[in-house]
Amino acid sequence: MPKPPFTISPRFDYHAHPDGEGDGWTEHMRLIGGRLYYFERGYTIQGYSTCRAYVRVPGTVVPVAPGPTVNWRLIHELHTE
């Protein structure tokens, strides 16, 4: 399995979701320079992968349910074969 194109510290937040057949995804969150970033990587057994990076932006949508509204802006996307 190839490494993602970014360095993430697993001490903040990390989730892996393998499906048992070689496909799955990983998720990371990291506080960098006072901004919260979310990284995800999906992969297949054939070697395809998609890496995305998002940054948290202030909520601008009226929440449907009680609680904070978190919006993410896509800042990077990479597809590999």
C-alpha positions as CSV (number, residue, x, y, z in Angstrom):
1,M,0.0,0.0,0.0
2,P,1.6,3.3,-1.0
3,K,2.1,6.1,1.5
4,P,-0.1,9.2,1.3
5,P,1.6,12.3,-0.1
6,F,1.6,14.1,3.3
7,T,3.0,13.5,6.8
8,I,0.4,13.0,9.5
9,S,1.0,12.5,13.2
10,P,-1.3,9.7,14.4
11,R,-1.4,11.2,17.9
12,F,-4.2,13.7,17.0
13,D,-6.8,11.5,15.2
14,Y,-6.6,8.5,13.0
15,H,-9.2,6.1,11.6
16,A,-8.7,3.2,9.2
17,H,-11.6,1.4,7.5
18,P,-10.3,-1.7,5.6
19,D,-13.0,-3.9,4.1
20,G,-11.0,-7.2,4.5
21,E,-10.4,-7.5,0.7
22,G,-7.8,-4.8,0.2
23,D,-10.0,-1.8,-0.3
24,G,-10.7,0.8,2.3
25,W,-9.8,4.3,3.5
26,T,-8.0,6.2,6.2
27,E,-8.8,9.5,7.8
28,H,-6.6,11.9,9.8
29,M,-7.2,15.3,11.5
30,R,-4.4,17.7,12.4
31,L,-4.2,21.1,13.9
32,I,-1.6,23.0,11.9
33,G,-0.8,26.7,12.5
34,G,-4.1,27.2,14.4
35,R,-6.2,25.7,11.5
36,L,-7.9,22.3,11.6
37,Y,-7.2,20.1,8.6
38,Y,-8.9,16.8,7.6
39,F,-7.1,14.3,5.3
40,E,-8.7,11.2,3.7
41,R,-7.2,8.5,1.5
42,G,-9.3,5.9,-0.3
43,Y,-7.5,2.9,-1.8
44,T,-8.3,-0.3,-3.8
45,I,-6.6,-3.7,-4.0
46,Q,-5.7,-2.9,-7.6
47,G,-3.5,0.0,-6.4
48,Y,-5.8,3.0,-7.2
49,S,-6.0,5.7,-4.5
50,T,-7.5,9.1,-4.0
51,C,-6.1,11.5,-1.5
52,R,-8.0,14.6,-0.4
53,A,-7.2,17.5,2.1
54,Y,-9.7,19.8,3.5
55,V,-9.5,22.8,5.8
56,R,-12.2,23.8,8.3
57,V,-14.0,27.0,7.5
58,P,-16.5,28.9,9.7
59,G,-20.1,27.7,9.5
60,T,-22.3,29.6,7.1
61,V,-25.2,27.2,6.9
62,V,-28.1,27.3,9.4
63,P,-27.8,24.0,11.3
64,V,-30.6,21.5,10.9
65,A,-29.9,19.9,14.3
66,P,-28.6,21.5,17.5
67,G,-24.8,21.7,17.8
68,P,-22.0,23.3,15.9
69,T,-21.9,23.5,12.1
70,V,-18.6,22.4,10.6
71,N,-17.9,23.2,7.0
72,W,-14.8,21.8,5.1
73,R,-13.3,23.3,2.0
74,L,-11.4,21.0,-0.3
75,I,-7.9,22.3,-0.8
76,H,-6.1,19.3,-2.5
77,E,-7.1,16.2,-4.4
78,L,-4.8,13.6,-6.0
79,H,-5.7,10.4,-7.8
80,T,-3.1,7.7,-8.4
81,E,-3.0,4.5,-10.3
